[in-house]
Amino acid sequence: MKAAELRDLGADELGAKERDLTDQLFRMRIQKSMGQLEAPDKMRTVRRDLARIKTVQRQKRQA
């Protein structure tokens, strides 16, 4: 997910994506603790996408 794509989204859509990624990351952490996580590199991309979303939300609040 690119930051430019995220800037085009509205506040509601960003909030929904943030909740989705937070939930996904939570489930992945549980799978990792149980040794069932099939794609550990996916956690990195989810964390980075979540950070991008939070950054864009913060930028929109300040502007």
SERO-799586 format. One record per residue: x, y, z of N, C-alpha, C in turn. Coordinates in steps of 0.05 Angstrom, whole numbers, padded with zeros to 5 digits, always signed. Layout:
! residues N
XYZXYZXYZ ...
! end
This chain:
! residues 63
+00017-00023+00000+00000+00000+00000+00018+00025+00000 +00013+00042-00019+00029+00067-00021+00017+00089-00005 +00033+00107+00005+00023+00130+00021+00006+00148+00003 +00013+00151-00022-00003+00167-00040-00031+00156-00043 -00034+00130-00044-00060+00117-00046-00076+00122-00020 -00063+00122+00002-00076+00126+00028-00086+00155+00031 -00071+00174+00020-00079+00202+00022-00105+00208+00007 -00111+00191-00013-00135+00195-00028-00160+00185-00014 -00156+00169+00007-00179+00157+00021-00190+00177+00042 -00215+00173+00049-00227+00190+00070-00220+00180+00098 -00228+00195+00117-00222+00189+00145-00235+00163+00154 -00260+00158+00145-00274+00134+00152-00260+00109+00140 -00252+00112+00115-00239+00089+00102-00212+00083+00115 -00197+00104+00123-00172+00100+00136-00176+00086+00163 -00197+00095+00178-00203+00082+00203-00210+00053+00200 -00225+00047+00180-00232+00019+00175-00208+00002+00168 -00190+00013+00151-00166-00002+00144-00148-00005+00169 -00147+00015+00186-00131+00013+00210-00141-00009+00228 -00167-00010+00232-00179-00031+00249-00174-00059+00237 -00176-00061+00211-00172-00087+00197-00143-00096+00201 -00124-00078+00197-00096-00086+00199-00088-00091+00228 -00100-00076+00247-00094-00082+00275-00104-00109+00283 -00128-00116+00273-00139-00143+00279-00122-00164+00266 -00114-00160+00241-00097-00179+00227-00071-00183+00241 -00058-00162+00250-00033-00164+00264-00036-00179+00290 -00058-00174+00304-00064-00189+00329-00066-00219+00324 -00081-00226+00303-00084-00255+00296-00057-00267+00288 -00041-00252+00274-00014-00262+00266+00004-00266+00290 +00002-00249+00310+00018-00252+00334+00011-00277+00349 -00015-00283+00350-00024-00307+00363-00014-00332+00348 -00017-00331+00321-00007-00354+00305+00023-00357+00309 +00038-00335+00311+00067-00337+00314+00074-00350+00341 +00059-00343+00362+00065-00354+00388+00059-00384+00390 +00040-00392+00373+00033-00421+00372+00049-00436+00352 +00066-00422+00337+00083-00435+00317+00068-00442+00292 +00046-00429+00286+00030-00435+00263+00031-00414+00241 +00048-00394+00245+00049-00372+00225+00064-00382+00200 +00051-00381+00177+00063-00391+00153+00080-00370+00138 +00074-00345+00142+00089-00324+00127+00098-00302+00147 +00120-00307+00161+00129-00287+00181+00136-00260+00169 +00144-00260+00144+00151-00234+00131+00126-00217+00127 +00103-00229+00127+00078-00214+00124+00073-00195+00148 +00083-00203+00171+00079-00186+00195+00093-00159+00191 +00116-00160+00178+00131-00135+00173+00115-00116+00155 +00104-00127+00134+00089-00110+00116+00063-00099+00129 +00050-00115+00145+00026-00106+00159+00033-00084+00179 +00055-00087+00194+00063-00066+00212+00070-00040+00198 +00083-00042+00175+00090-00018+00160+00066-00005+00148 +00047-00021+00138+00022-00009+00127+00007+00005+00149 +00006-00007+00172-00008+00005+00195+00005+00031+00202 +00031+00032+00202+00046+00057+00208+00040+00078+00187 +00039+00070+00162+00033+00089+00141+00005+00101+00145 -00014+00084+00151-00042+00094+00155-00043+00113+00179 -00029+00107+00201-00029+00125+00224-00016+00151+00217 +00005+00150+00201+00019+00175+00193+00001+00193+00176 -00013+00181+00157-00031+00196+00140-00054+00208+00157 -00065+00192+00175-00086+00202+00193-00076+00226+00209 -00052+00224+00219-00041+00247+00235-00037+00271+00218 -00028+00267+00193-00024+00290+00175-00050+00303+00168 -00071+00287+00164-00097+00298+00157-00109+00314+00181 -00104+00305+00205-00114+00319+00229-00101+00346+00232 -00075+00348+00225-00060+00373+00228-00066+00393+00206 -00074+00383+00183-00078+00401+00160-00106+00413+00161 
! end
